[in-house]
Amino acid sequence: MARPKNKVVTEQITISTNTVLCADLDKVVQTGYYGNTRPEAAERLITEAIRHLIHEGTILQKDKIIKL
């Protein structure tokens, strides 16, 4: 069954990094906890890091503060 369409508008980004970080990202993918591909894992890790920064007050979400 296909996933439902994302209700949030998405944007594509491109990142470049070194081979060591790519190897570490591959290890993360192998666990299956953060997705099954490098892009999925990177997106989920970025999301988790941003939520952490919002939670600790380092950054604020646009027009509101998120309570996690």
Summary of the structure (lengths in Angstrom):
residues: 68
radius of gyration: 14.5
end to end distance: 30.3
largest distance: 39.0
contacts: 109
relative contact order: 0.09
helix: 46%
strand: 3%
